[in-house]
Amino acid sequence: MDTSRCRPLSESLSNLAEEVSALERRVSDAIFDAVRAQLRDEGADEAHELEKRLAKVRRSLQKAEVLLRGYDRD
């Protein structure tokens, strides 16, 4: 198999995985903000729902990153 054509795609997916990882870190920060709001009881119900929704987003981003990085190993 000619890997010269695959390399740019592989590098592109690796870069995309890095961007997804950075986004996941931002979502994690937002989760911590929501938890802090719950602890301060500032809209605890809304913050709890936001935390749950953001946790789902974070898990999805983590899965996407693993899939993108796994492409390099296939």
Buried (B, 14 or more C-beta within 10 A) or exposed (E): EEEEEEEEEBEEBEEBBEEBBEBBEEBBEBBEBBBEBBEEEEEEEEBBEBBEEBBEBBEEBBEBBEEBBEBEEE
